[in-house]
């Protein structure tokens, strides 16, 4: 679902990037106000999880591949505005450092995976969960359905964005300037793998993560923090969606103690990222010039002009001298460290912004 450079005309990518700028501004303010600095480690872990699961491609019908995103999980943990920041950070590192997704298409990828997916998924989740508490059977079912619907809606938007390119932008000889495949091809090519495989994977991952976090670290859910009574000892019962105050750890405890039950599975995921290499196939719409020429019979002129202008530092998560497996694992570690630095930069911004407001 990562749209590379060259598949979209500037008339498409520039408006998408412009639309994302105010979205990022609103998201930063919402995170500062509603999530708070104390929960930024959770935000960083959510971004790291999203980055990691997006590296783990699985084979799908048609000889292509797809992956989960994790955006709905972050939305369930901290709200959809936090997911905008977390997934955007993951996509930025992927594009800049690893060449996974385009620089010019960055706004388009964020619109699909960091806005449409978490907001749609979160809406579905809250609708199904109702007044049941987090981690209930209805909550877990809601997480599964929300993940499934969220990623499929994002995939549909990407399919439409691909498919309108040959309708809108053509060379004088009638050939497509950018993506050469019309809607009649792009929609089924994108939607069948996501409806049948990637959506099921996303739903399963989201539900399993919600169930695990509810048992292992319930204090991580923002709603468990904000819905606690001001004086827990005065209330005999907790509100719907909360857990007993005795089960919640304080916000001032050491980082490792608070997050160790999340860091361990994240570390396991990092070690498992090379499973994404087993597919041996490129995701639909993410081919390079040579692959596109062999499939479409030509390289569109606009694609040729835009596709290779950015040279990623670690293209395709490959590190010379380490082999595919070692390079993939090291890339995952590097990506997580860079994402953490981005979130720390956000923390500094929040502190400075708070001082200016005072």
Buried (B, 14 or more C-beta within 10 A) or exposed (E): BBBBBBBBBEEBBBEBBEBBEEBBEEBBEBBBEBBBBEBBBBBBBBBBBBBBBBBBBBBBEEEBBBBBBBBBBBBBBBBBBBBBBBBBBBBBBBBBBBBBBBBBBBBBBBBBBBBBBBBBBBBBBBEBBEEBBBBBEBBBBBBBBBBBBBBBBBBBBBBEBBBBBBEEBBEEEEBBBBBBBBBEBBBEBBBBBBBEBBBBBBBBBBBBBBBBBBEEBBBBBBBBBEBBEEEEEEBEEBEBBBBEBEEBEEEEEEEEEBBEBBBEBBBEBBEBBBBBBEBEBBBBBBBBBEEBBEEBEEBBBBBBEBBEEBEBEBEBBBBEEEEEEEBBBBBBEBBBEBBBEBBEEBBEEBEEEEEEEE
